[in-house]
Amino acid sequence: MNIYVANIPWKATEEQLKQLFAEHGEVTSAKIIMDKVTQRSRGFGFIEMADDTAGRNAINELNGFDFLGKNLVVNEARPREEGSGGGSRGGNRGGGGGFRRGDFNKDY
């Protein structure tokens, strides 16, 4: 079972997260997602557990659990949608506001 974990404290390690979930069953992997630029935690990650029943038990027990001073958000990970995870975001963003190139020369 693949489990999504959010609100992970920045100081937490993958090993600490793995140990927390291992109290509920066999953990096959633990991954905290890191920012590519800053190399700091993005505050979320994924746990893979060998057994679905143990995974559901971990979700029930650890959702809202205080882990290193922050309440975790834990639920079953949804499969990644086709086409997500990169590429152009494109489209018209709509709205307005902010400055555009050349605006700084205008008298307001």
VEXGU-394298 format. One record per atom (N, C-alpha, C): residue number from 0; residue in one letter; atom name; x, y, z. Coordinates in Angstrom, 3 decimals. Layout:
BEGIN
<pt i="NUM" aa="a" at="CA" east="X" north="Y" up="Z"/>
...
***
This chain:
BEGIN
<pt i="0" aa="m" at="N" east="0.844" north="-1.177" up="0.000"/>
<pt i="0" aa="m" at="CA" east="0.000" north="0.000" up="0.000"/>
<pt i="0" aa="m" at="C" east="0.883" north="1.232" up="0.000"/>
<pt i="1" aa="n" at="N" east="0.545" north="2.200" up="-0.830"/>
<pt i="1" aa="n" at="CA" east="1.275" north="3.457" up="-0.905"/>
<pt i="1" aa="n" at="C" east="0.506" north="4.519" up="-0.115"/>
<pt i="2" aa="i" at="N" east="1.192" north="5.182" up="0.809"/>
<pt i="2" aa="i" at="CA" east="0.564" north="6.135" up="1.723"/>
<pt i="2" aa="i" at="C" east="1.188" north="7.511" up="1.538"/>
<pt i="3" aa="y" at="N" east="0.338" north="8.521" up="1.422"/>
<pt i="3" aa="y" at="CA" east="0.768" north="9.916" up="1.319"/>
<pt i="3" aa="y" at="C" east="0.797" north="10.513" up="2.721"/>
<pt i="4" aa="v" at="N" east="1.890" north="11.196" up="3.043"/>
<pt i="4" aa="v" at="CA" east="2.045" north="11.821" up="4.363"/>
<pt i="4" aa="v" at="C" east="2.385" north="13.291" up="4.153"/>
<pt i="5" aa="a" at="N" east="1.571" north="14.186" up="4.709"/>
<pt i="5" aa="a" at="CA" east="1.809" north="15.622" up="4.593"/>
<pt i="5" aa="a" at="C" east="2.035" north="16.224" up="5.980"/>
<pt i="6" aa="n" at="N" east="2.492" north="17.455" up="5.976"/>
<pt i="6" aa="n" at="CA" east="2.776" north="18.216" up="7.201"/>
<pt i="6" aa="n" at="C" east="3.929" north="17.585" up="7.987"/>
<pt i="7" aa="i" at="N" east="4.896" north="17.039" up="7.254"/>
<pt i="7" aa="i" at="CA" east="6.087" north="16.458" up="7.882"/>
<pt i="7" aa="i" at="C" east="7.018" north="17.600" up="8.294"/>
<pt i="8" aa="p" at="N" east="7.467" north="17.613" up="9.544"/>
<pt i="8" aa="p" at="CA" east="8.400" north="18.669" up="9.964"/>
<pt i="8" aa="p" at="C" east="9.679" north="18.637" up="9.120"/>
<pt i="9" aa="w" at="N" east="10.223" north="19.819" up="8.840"/>
<pt i="9" aa="w" at="CA" east="11.430" north="19.912" up="8.019"/>
<pt i="9" aa="w" at="C" east="12.605" north="19.167" up="8.638"/>
<pt i="10" aa="k" at="N" east="12.637" north="19.093" up="9.967"/>
<pt i="10" aa="k" at="CA" east="13.772" north="18.445" up="10.635"/>
<pt i="10" aa="k" at="C" east="13.672" north="16.915" up="10.632"/>
<pt i="11" aa="a" at="N" east="12.541" north="16.377" up="10.215"/>
<pt i="11" aa="a" at="CA" east="12.336" north="14.924" up="10.219"/>
<pt i="11" aa="a" at="C" east="13.194" north="14.249" up="9.145"/>
<pt i="12" aa="t" at="N" east="13.643" north="13.038" up="9.458"/>
<pt i="12" aa="t" at="CA" east="14.404" north="12.249" up="8.486"/>
<pt i="12" aa="t" at="C" east="13.532" north="11.110" up="7.968"/>
<pt i="13" aa="e" at="N" east="13.940" north="10.550" up="6.844"/>
<pt i="13" aa="e" at="CA" east="13.215" north="9.410" up="6.291"/>
<pt i="13" aa="e" at="C" east="13.252" north="8.240" up="7.265"/>
<pt i="14" aa="e" at="N" east="14.367" north="8.074" up="7.962"/>
<pt i="14" aa="e" at="CA" east="14.492" north="6.973" up="8.927"/>
<pt i="14" aa="e" at="C" east="13.502" north="7.147" up="10.086"/>
<pt i="15" aa="q" at="N" east="13.347" north="8.367" up="10.582"/>
<pt i="15" aa="q" at="CA" east="12.384" north="8.617" up="11.666"/>
<pt i="15" aa="q" at="C" east="10.964" north="8.330" up="11.202"/>
<pt i="16" aa="l" at="N" east="10.648" north="8.755" up="9.989"/>
<pt i="16" aa="l" at="CA" east="9.319" north="8.512" up="9.437"/>
<pt i="16" aa="l" at="C" east="9.080" north="7.010" up="9.261"/>
<pt i="17" aa="k" at="N" east="10.090" north="6.315" up="8.771"/>
<pt i="17" aa="k" at="CA" east="9.985" north="4.863" up="8.585"/>
<pt i="17" aa="k" at="C" east="9.755" north="4.165" up="9.925"/>
<pt i="18" aa="q" at="N" east="10.483" north="4.564" up="10.950"/>
<pt i="18" aa="q" at="CA" east="10.326" north="3.949" up="12.269"/>
<pt i="18" aa="q" at="C" east="8.929" north="4.177" up="12.832"/>
<pt i="19" aa="l" at="N" east="8.378" north="5.378" up="12.614"/>
<pt i="19" aa="l" at="CA" east="7.031" north="5.675" up="13.094"/>
<pt i="19" aa="l" at="C" east="6.005" north="4.728" up="12.466"/>
<pt i="20" aa="f" at="N" east="6.092" north="4.546" up="11.162"/>
<pt i="20" aa="f" at="CA" east="5.136" north="3.681" up="10.464"/>
<pt i="20" aa="f" at="C" east="5.411" north="2.209" up="10.728"/>
<pt i="21" aa="a" at="N" east="6.656" north="1.846" up="10.993"/>
<pt i="21" aa="a" at="CA" east="7.018" north="0.452" up="11.251"/>
<pt i="21" aa="a" at="C" east="6.360" north="-0.078" up="12.514"/>
<pt i="22" aa="e" at="N" east="5.911" north="0.797" up="13.387"/>
<pt i="22" aa="e" at="CA" east="5.184" north="0.365" up="14.583"/>
<pt i="22" aa="e" at="C" east="3.843" north="-0.269" up="14.217"/>
<pt i="23" aa="h" at="N" east="3.407" north="-0.060" up="12.962"/>
<pt i="23" aa="h" at="CA" east="2.106" north="-0.562" up="12.518"/>
<pt i="23" aa="h" at="C" east="2.217" north="-1.672" up="11.482"/>
<pt i="24" aa="g" at="N" east="3.440" north="-2.005" up="11.067"/>
<pt i="24" aa="g" at="CA" east="3.634" north="-3.068" up="10.088"/>
<pt i="24" aa="g" at="C" east="4.913" north="-2.864" up="9.301"/>
<pt i="25" aa="e" at="N" east="5.171" north="-3.785" up="8.383"/>
<pt i="25" aa="e" at="CA" east="6.409" north="-3.739" up="7.599"/>
<pt i="25" aa="e" at="C" east="6.392" north="-2.589" up="6.599"/>
<pt i="26" aa="v" at="N" east="7.407" north="-1.732" up="6.693"/>
<pt i="26" aa="v" at="CA" east="7.569" north="-0.606" up="5.778"/>
<pt i="26" aa="v" at="C" east="8.602" north="-1.011" up="4.730"/>
<pt i="27" aa="t" at="N" east="8.209" north="-0.968" up="3.455"/>
<pt i="27" aa="t" at="CA" east="9.144" north="-1.341" up="2.394"/>
<pt i="27" aa="t" at="C" east="9.939" north="-0.135" up="1.896"/>
<pt i="28" aa="s" at="N" east="9.399" north="1.088" up="2.047"/>
<pt i="28" aa="s" at="CA" east="10.166" north="2.289" up="1.703"/>
<pt i="28" aa="s" at="C" east="9.546" north="3.509" up="2.359"/>
<pt i="29" aa="a" at="N" east="10.407" north="4.493" up="2.584"/>
<pt i="29" aa="a" at="CA" east="9.980" north="5.784" up="3.131"/>
<pt i="29" aa="a" at="C" east="10.722" north="6.864" up="2.356"/>
<pt i="30" aa="k" at="N" east="10.001" north="7.840" up="1.824"/>
<pt i="30" aa="k" at="CA" east="10.613" north="8.877" up="1.002"/>
<pt i="30" aa="k" at="C" east="10.022" north="10.230" up="1.367"/>
<pt i="31" aa="i" at="N" east="10.890" north="11.169" up="1.771"/>
<pt i="31" aa="i" at="CA" east="10.482" north="12.562" up="1.974"/>
<pt i="31" aa="i" at="C" east="10.888" north="13.309" up="0.716"/>
<pt i="32" aa="i" at="N" east="9.962" north="14.045" up="0.137"/>
<pt i="32" aa="i" at="CA" east="10.218" north="14.768" up="-1.108"/>
<pt i="32" aa="i" at="C" east="11.007" north="16.044" up="-0.798"/>
<pt i="33" aa="m" at="N" east="12.101" north="16.222" up="-1.549"/>
<pt i="33" aa="m" at="CA" east="12.996" north="17.355" up="-1.346"/>
<pt i="33" aa="m" at="C" east="12.845" north="18.362" up="-2.486"/>
<pt i="34" aa="d" at="N" east="12.997" north="19.640" up="-2.156"/>
<pt i="34" aa="d" at="CA" east="12.986" north="20.702" up="-3.155"/>
<pt i="34" aa="d" at="C" east="14.274" north="20.600" up="-3.975"/>
<pt i="35" aa="k" at="N" east="14.160" north="20.649" up="-5.289"/>
<pt i="35" aa="k" at="CA" east="15.324" north="20.496" up="-6.159"/>
<pt i="35" aa="k" at="C" east="16.321" north="21.644" up="-6.011"/>
<pt i="36" aa="v" at="N" east="15.831" north="22.840" up="-5.732"/>
<pt i="36" aa="v" at="CA" east="16.710" north="24.000" up="-5.653"/>
<pt i="36" aa="v" at="C" east="17.351" north="24.133" up="-4.276"/>
<pt i="37" aa="t" at="N" east="16.542" north="24.111" up="-3.230"/>
<pt i="37" aa="t" at="CA" east="17.056" north="24.357" up="-1.877"/>
<pt i="37" aa="t" at="C" east="17.545" north="23.095" up="-1.178"/>
<pt i="38" aa="q" at="N" east="17.172" north="21.927" up="-1.695"/>
<pt i="38" aa="q" at="CA" east="17.504" north="20.642" up="-1.072"/>
<pt i="38" aa="q" at="C" east="16.923" north="20.505" up="0.337"/>
<pt i="39" aa="r" at="N" east="15.847" north="21.253" up="0.611"/>
<pt i="39" aa="r" at="CA" east="15.128" north="21.130" up="1.883"/>
<pt i="39" aa="r" at="C" east="13.854" north="20.336" up="1.652"/>
<pt i="40" aa="s" at="N" east="13.363" north="19.761" up="2.728"/>
<pt i="40" aa="s" at="CA" east="12.121" north="19.003" up="2.664"/>
<pt i="40" aa="s" at="C" east="10.988" north="19.893" up="2.175"/>
<pt i="41" aa="r" at="N" east="10.103" north="19.319" up="1.355"/>
<pt i="41" aa="r" at="CA" east="8.910" north="20.055" up="0.921"/>
<pt i="41" aa="r" at="C" east="7.746" north="19.801" up="1.881"/>
<pt i="42" aa="g" at="N" east="7.987" north="19.002" up="2.938"/>
<pt i="42" aa="g" at="CA" east="6.973" north="18.794" up="3.966"/>
<pt i="42" aa="g" at="C" east="5.993" north="17.673" up="3.687"/>
<pt i="43" aa="f" at="N" east="6.275" north="16.868" up="2.657"/>
<pt i="43" aa="f" at="CA" east="5.411" north="15.725" up="2.400"/>
<pt i="43" aa="f" at="C" east="6.257" north="14.571" up="1.869"/>
<pt i="44" aa="g" at="N" east="5.665" north="13.388" up="1.891"/>
<pt i="44" aa="g" at="CA" east="6.390" north="12.223" up="1.418"/>
<pt i="44" aa="g" at="C" east="5.474" north="11.032" up="1.239"/>
<pt i="45" aa="f" at="N" east="6.089" north="9.879" up="1.029"/>
<pt i="45" aa="f" at="CA" east="5.341" north="8.656" up="0.767"/>
<pt i="45" aa="f" at="C" east="5.937" north="7.501" up="1.552"/>
<pt i="46" aa="i" at="N" east="5.062" north="6.660" up="2.050"/>
<pt i="46" aa="i" at="CA" east="5.431" north="5.435" up="2.749"/>
<pt i="46" aa="i" at="C" east="4.818" north="4.283" up="1.965"/>
<pt i="47" aa="e" at="N" east="5.604" north="3.240" up="1.747"/>
<pt i="47" aa="e" at="CA" east="5.057" north="2.019" up="1.156"/>
<pt i="47" aa="e" at="C" east="5.090" north="0.946" up="2.223"/>
<pt i="48" aa="m" at="N" east="3.922" north="0.324" up="2.415"/>
<pt i="48" aa="m" at="CA" east="3.809" north="-0.756" up="3.394"/>
<pt i="48" aa="m" at="C" east="3.466" north="-2.039" up="2.664"/>
<pt i="49" aa="a" at="N" east="4.035" north="-3.153" up="3.148"/>
<pt i="49" aa="a" at="CA" east="3.882" north="-4.452" up="2.488"/>
<pt i="49" aa="a" at="C" east="2.453" north="-4.973" up="2.541"/>
<pt i="50" aa="d" at="N" east="1.713" north="-4.626" up="3.588"/>
<pt i="50" aa="d" at="CA" east="0.387" north="-5.184" up="3.813"/>
<pt i="50" aa="d" at="C" east="-0.670" north="-4.080" up="3.819"/>
<pt i="51" aa="d" at="N" east="-1.726" north="-4.250" up="3.030"/>
<pt i="51" aa="d" at="CA" east="-2.799" north="-3.250" up="2.962"/>
<pt i="51" aa="d" at="C" east="-3.493" north="-3.052" up="4.305"/>
<pt i="52" aa="t" at="N" east="-3.717" north="-4.130" up="5.043"/>
<pt i="52" aa="t" at="CA" east="-4.394" north="-4.015" up="6.338"/>
<pt i="52" aa="t" at="C" east="-3.546" north="-3.188" up="7.306"/>
<pt i="53" aa="a" at="N" east="-2.257" north="-3.468" up="7.347"/>
<pt i="53" aa="a" at="CA" east="-1.355" north="-2.691" up="8.208"/>
<pt i="53" aa="a" at="C" east="-1.313" north="-1.242" up="7.744"/>
<pt i="54" aa="g" at="N" east="-1.350" north="-1.022" up="6.438"/>
<pt i="54" aa="g" at="CA" east="-1.346" north="0.337" up="5.890"/>
<pt i="54" aa="g" at="C" east="-2.585" north="1.118" up="6.312"/>
<pt i="55" aa="r" at="N" east="-3.735" north="0.486" up="6.227"/>
<pt i="55" aa="r" at="CA" east="-4.981" north="1.160" up="6.639"/>
<pt i="55" aa="r" at="C" east="-4.964" north="1.453" up="8.142"/>
<pt i="56" aa="n" at="N" east="-4.429" north="0.521" up="8.915"/>
<pt i="56" aa="n" at="CA" east="-4.312" north="0.728" up="10.355"/>
<pt i="56" aa="n" at="C" east="-3.384" north="1.921" up="10.638"/>
<pt i="57" aa="a" at="N" east="-2.267" north="1.994" up="9.928"/>
<pt i="57" aa="a" at="CA" east="-1.335" north="3.115" up="10.108"/>
<pt i="57" aa="a" at="C" east="-2.000" north="4.436" up="9.746"/>
<pt i="58" aa="i" at="N" east="-2.769" north="4.459" up="8.660"/>
<pt i="58" aa="i" at="CA" east="-3.476" north="5.679" up="8.263"/>
<pt i="58" aa="i" at="C" east="-4.425" north="6.116" up="9.380"/>
<pt i="59" aa="n" at="N" east="-5.213" north="5.176" up="9.893"/>
<pt i="59" aa="n" at="CA" east="-6.173" north="5.496" up="10.959"/>
<pt i="59" aa="n" at="C" east="-5.493" north="5.978" up="12.231"/>
<pt i="60" aa="e" at="N" east="-4.371" north="5.361" up="12.582"/>
<pt i="60" aa="e" at="CA" east="-3.689" north="5.692" up="13.829"/>
<pt i="60" aa="e" at="C" east="-2.849" north="6.970" up="13.736"/>
<pt i="61" aa="l" at="N" east="-2.281" north="7.241" up="12.556"/>
<pt i="61" aa="l" at="CA" east="-1.308" north="8.325" up="12.455"/>
<pt i="61" aa="l" at="C" east="-1.849" north="9.612" up="11.833"/>
<pt i="62" aa="n" at="N" east="-3.035" north="9.584" up="11.237"/>
<pt i="62" aa="n" at="CA" east="-3.613" north="10.819" up="10.719"/>
<pt i="62" aa="n" at="C" east="-3.937" north="11.736" up="11.906"/>
<pt i="63" aa="g" at="N" east="-3.323" north="12.894" up="11.939"/>
<pt i="63" aa="g" at="CA" east="-3.500" north="13.830" up="13.049"/>
<pt i="63" aa="g" at="C" east="-2.505" north="13.629" up="14.180"/>
<pt i="64" aa="f" at="N" east="-1.641" north="12.620" up="14.058"/>
<pt i="64" aa="f" at="CA" east="-0.651" north="12.305" up="15.090"/>
<pt i="64" aa="f" at="C" east="0.403" north="13.408" up="15.186"/>
<pt i="65" aa="d" at="N" east="0.750" north="13.800" up="16.403"/>
<pt i="65" aa="d" at="CA" east="1.791" north="14.811" up="16.629"/>
<pt i="65" aa="d" at="C" east="3.159" north="14.159" up="16.437"/>
<pt i="66" aa="f" at="N" east="3.818" north="14.514" up="15.362"/>
<pt i="66" aa="f" at="CA" east="5.135" north="13.982" up="15.023"/>
<pt i="66" aa="f" at="C" east="6.136" north="15.121" up="15.013"/>
<pt i="67" aa="l" at="N" east="7.010" north="15.137" up="15.999"/>
<pt i="67" aa="l" at="CA" east="8.024" north="16.181" up="16.142"/>
<pt i="67" aa="l" at="C" east="7.418" north="17.580" up="16.147"/>
<pt i="68" aa="g" at="N" east="6.250" north="17.711" up="16.770"/>
<pt i="68" aa="g" at="CA" east="5.621" north="19.018" up="16.934"/>
<pt i="68" aa="g" at="C" east="4.628" north="19.422" up="15.864"/>
<pt i="69" aa="k" at="N" east="4.393" north="18.583" up="14.865"/>
<pt i="69" aa="k" at="CA" east="3.404" north="18.898" up="13.820"/>
<pt i="69" aa="k" at="C" east="2.438" north="17.728" up="13.678"/>
<pt i="70" aa="n" at="N" east="1.177" north="18.040" up="13.415"/>
<pt i="70" aa="n" at="CA" east="0.160" north="17.000" up="13.223"/>
<pt i="70" aa="n" at="C" east="0.199" north="16.509" up="11.783"/>
<pt i="71" aa="l" at="N" east="0.515" north="15.234" up="11.626"/>
<pt i="71" aa="l" at="CA" east="0.606" north="14.646" up="10.293"/>
<pt i="71" aa="l" at="C" east="-0.761" north="14.545" up="9.626"/>
<pt i="72" aa="v" at="N" east="-0.757" north="14.643" up="8.313"/>
<pt i="72" aa="v" at="CA" east="-1.933" north="14.357" up="7.497"/>
<pt i="72" aa="v" at="C" east="-1.572" north="13.098" up="6.721"/>
<pt i="73" aa="v" at="N" east="-2.318" north="12.026" up="6.960"/>
<pt i="73" aa="v" at="CA" east="-1.972" north="10.724" up="6.394"/>
<pt i="73" aa="v" at="C" east="-3.183" north="10.140" up="5.686"/>
<pt i="74" aa="n" at="N" east="-3.008" north="9.756" up="4.419"/>
<pt i="74" aa="n" at="CA" east="-4.075" north="9.072" up="3.701"/>
<pt i="74" aa="n" at="C" east="-3.492" north="8.216" up="2.583"/>
<pt i="75" aa="e" at="N" east="-4.338" north="7.403" up="1.993"/>
<pt i="75" aa="e" at="CA" east="-3.884" north="6.534" up="0.915"/>
<pt i="75" aa="e" at="C" east="-3.513" north="7.393" up="-0.282"/>
<pt i="76" aa="a" at="N" east="-2.343" north="7.121" up="-0.839"/>
<pt i="76" aa="a" at="CA" east="-1.886" north="7.887" up="-2.002"/>
<pt i="76" aa="a" at="C" east="-2.735" north="7.519" up="-3.214"/>
<pt i="77" aa="r" at="N" east="-3.091" north="8.532" up="-3.982"/>
<pt i="77" aa="r" at="CA" east="-3.817" north="8.295" up="-5.230"/>
<pt i="77" aa="r" at="C" east="-2.808" north="8.049" up="-6.339"/>
<pt i="78" aa="p" at="N" east="-3.156" north="7.221" up="-7.303"/>
<pt i="78" aa="p" at="CA" east="-2.241" north="6.992" up="-8.428"/>
<pt i="78" aa="p" at="C" east="-1.984" north="8.295" up="-9.170"/>
<pt i="79" aa="r" at="N" east="-0.769" north="8.449" up="-9.657"/>
<pt i="79" aa="r" at="CA" east="-0.410" north="9.640" up="-10.408"/>
<pt i="79" aa="r" at="C" east="-1.182" north="9.648" up="-11.721"/>
<pt i="80" aa="e" at="N" east="-1.757" north="10.800" up="-12.049"/>
<pt i="80" aa="e" at="CA" east="-2.539" north="10.905" up="-13.280"/>
<pt i="80" aa="e" at="C" east="-1.606" north="10.989" up="-14.474"/>
<pt i="81" aa="e" at="N" east="-2.058" north="10.449" up="-15.615"/>
<pt i="81" aa="e" at="CA" east="-1.283" north="10.530" up="-16.843"/>
<pt i="81" aa="e" at="C" east="-1.028" north="11.985" up="-17.179"/>
<pt i="82" aa="g" at="N" east="0.183" north="12.285" up="-17.553"/>
<pt i="82" aa="g" at="CA" east="0.507" north="13.639" up="-17.977"/>
<pt i="82" aa="g" at="C" east="0.871" north="14.575" up="-16.845"/>
<pt i="83" aa="s" at="N" east="0.731" north="14.171" up="-15.586"/>
<pt i="83" aa="s" at="CA" east="1.090" north="15.077" up="-14.508"/>
<pt i="83" aa="s" at="C" east="2.549" north="14.901" up="-14.168"/>
<pt i="84" aa="g" at="N" east="3.087" north="15.899" up="-13.510"/>
<pt i="84" aa="g" at="CA" east="4.454" north="15.789" up="-13.043"/>
<pt i="84" aa="g" at="C" east="5.470" north="16.407" up="-13.982"/>
<pt i="85" aa="g" at="N" east="5.064" north="17.360" up="-14.774"/>
<pt i="85" aa="g" at="CA" east="6.052" north="18.034" up="-15.609"/>
<pt i="85" aa="g" at="C" east="5.412" north="18.619" up="-16.839"/>
<pt i="86" aa="g" at="N" east="6.242" north="19.176" up="-17.664"/>
<pt i="86" aa="g" at="CA" east="5.757" north="19.769" up="-18.897"/>
<pt i="86" aa="g" at="C" east="5.229" north="21.175" up="-18.677"/>
<pt i="87" aa="s" at="N" east="4.638" north="21.707" up="-19.698"/>
<pt i="87" aa="s" at="CA" east="4.143" north="23.081" up="-19.660"/>
<pt i="87" aa="s" at="C" east="2.799" north="23.153" up="-18.956"/>
<pt i="88" aa="r" at="N" east="2.632" north="24.202" up="-18.219"/>
<pt i="88" aa="r" at="CA" east="1.335" north="24.406" up="-17.570"/>
<pt i="88" aa="r" at="C" east="0.411" north="25.188" up="-18.480"/>
<pt i="89" aa="g" at="N" east="0.972" north="25.979" up="-19.349"/>
<pt i="89" aa="g" at="CA" east="0.241" north="26.681" up="-20.406"/>
<pt i="89" aa="g" at="C" east="-1.084" north="27.271" up="-19.987"/>
<pt i="90" aa="g" at="N" east="-1.845" north="27.687" up="-20.962"/>
<pt i="90" aa="g" at="CA" east="-3.178" north="28.216" up="-20.697"/>
<pt i="90" aa="g" at="C" east="-3.147" north="29.648" up="-20.223"/>
<pt i="91" aa="n" at="N" east="-4.294" north="30.270" up="-20.264"/>
<pt i="91" aa="n" at="CA" east="-4.433" north="31.644" up="-19.813"/>
<pt i="91" aa="n" at="C" east="-4.683" north="31.630" up="-18.320"/>
<pt i="92" aa="r" at="N" east="-3.847" north="32.293" up="-17.591"/>
<pt i="92" aa="r" at="CA" east="-4.002" north="32.313" up="-16.144"/>
<pt i="92" aa="r" at="C" east="-5.093" north="33.273" up="-15.707"/>
<pt i="93" aa="g" at="N" east="-5.492" north="34.157" up="-16.591"/>
<pt i="93" aa="g" at="CA" east="-6.570" north="35.085" up="-16.254"/>
<pt i="93" aa="g" at="C" east="-6.170" north="36.043" up="-15.153"/>
<pt i="94" aa="g" at="N" east="-7.106" north="36.799" up="-14.703"/>
<pt i="94" aa="g" at="CA" east="-6.830" north="37.713" up="-13.610"/>
<pt i="94" aa="g" at="C" east="-5.923" north="38.845" up="-14.049"/>
<pt i="95" aa="g" at="N" east="-5.529" north="39.633" up="-13.120"/>
<pt i="95" aa="g" at="CA" east="-4.657" north="40.757" up="-13.421"/>
<pt i="95" aa="g" at="C" east="-3.815" north="41.056" up="-12.216"/>
<pt i="96" aa="g" at="N" east="-3.348" north="42.266" up="-12.172"/>
<pt i="96" aa="g" at="CA" east="-2.547" north="42.669" up="-11.027"/>
<pt i="96" aa="g" at="C" east="-1.078" north="42.452" up="-11.285"/>
<pt i="97" aa="g" at="N" east="-0.303" north="43.065" up="-10.467"/>
<pt i="97" aa="g" at="CA" east="1.138" north="42.959" up="-10.621"/>
<pt i="97" aa="g" at="C" east="1.623" north="43.834" up="-11.756"/>
<pt i="98" aa="f" at="N" east="2.918" north="43.867" up="-11.940"/>
<pt i="98" aa="f" at="CA" east="3.513" north="44.669" up="-13.004"/>
<pt i="98" aa="f" at="C" east="3.906" north="43.777" up="-14.156"/>
<pt i="99" aa="r" at="N" east="3.769" north="44.341" up="-15.351"/>
<pt i="99" aa="r" at="CA" east="4.234" north="43.668" up="-16.549"/>
<pt i="99" aa="r" at="C" east="5.364" north="44.500" up="-17.128"/>
<pt i="100" aa="r" at="N" east="6.101" north="43.897" up="-18.017"/>
<pt i="100" aa="r" at="CA" east="7.205" north="44.602" up="-18.667"/>
<pt i="100" aa="r" at="C" east="6.708" north="45.918" up="-19.245"/>
<pt i="101" aa="g" at="N" east="7.368" north="46.988" up="-18.939"/>
<pt i="101" aa="g" at="CA" east="7.002" north="48.306" up="-19.450"/>
<pt i="101" aa="g" at="C" east="6.124" north="49.097" up="-18.507"/>
<pt i="102" aa="d" at="N" east="5.457" north="48.455" up="-17.551"/>
<pt i="102" aa="d" at="CA" east="4.571" north="49.167" up="-16.633"/>
<pt i="102" aa="d" at="C" east="5.338" north="50.174" up="-15.770"/>
<pt i="103" aa="f" at="N" east="6.574" north="49.917" up="-15.496"/>
<pt i="103" aa="f" at="CA" east="7.317" north="50.781" up="-14.577"/>
<pt i="103" aa="f" at="C" east="7.598" north="52.150" up="-15.183"/>
<pt i="104" aa="n" at="N" east="7.411" north="52.318" up="-16.499"/>
<pt i="104" aa="n" at="CA" east="7.642" north="53.609" up="-17.129"/>
<pt i="104" aa="n" at="C" east="6.391" north="54.475" up="-17.205"/>
<pt i="105" aa="k" at="N" east="5.278" north="53.939" up="-16.801"/>
<pt i="105" aa="k" at="CA" east="4.004" north="54.675" up="-16.895"/>
<pt i="105" aa="k" at="C" east="3.824" north="55.583" up="-15.709"/>
<pt i="106" aa="d" at="N" east="3.151" north="56.706" up="-15.939"/>
<pt i="106" aa="d" at="CA" east="2.788" north="57.617" up="-14.839"/>
<pt i="106" aa="d" at="C" east="1.420" north="57.210" up="-14.323"/>
<pt i="107" aa="y" at="N" east="1.323" north="56.951" up="-13.023"/>
<pt i="107" aa="y" at="CA" east="0.041" north="56.547" up="-12.439"/>
<pt i="107" aa="y" at="C" east="-0.490" north="57.636" up="-11.571"/>
***
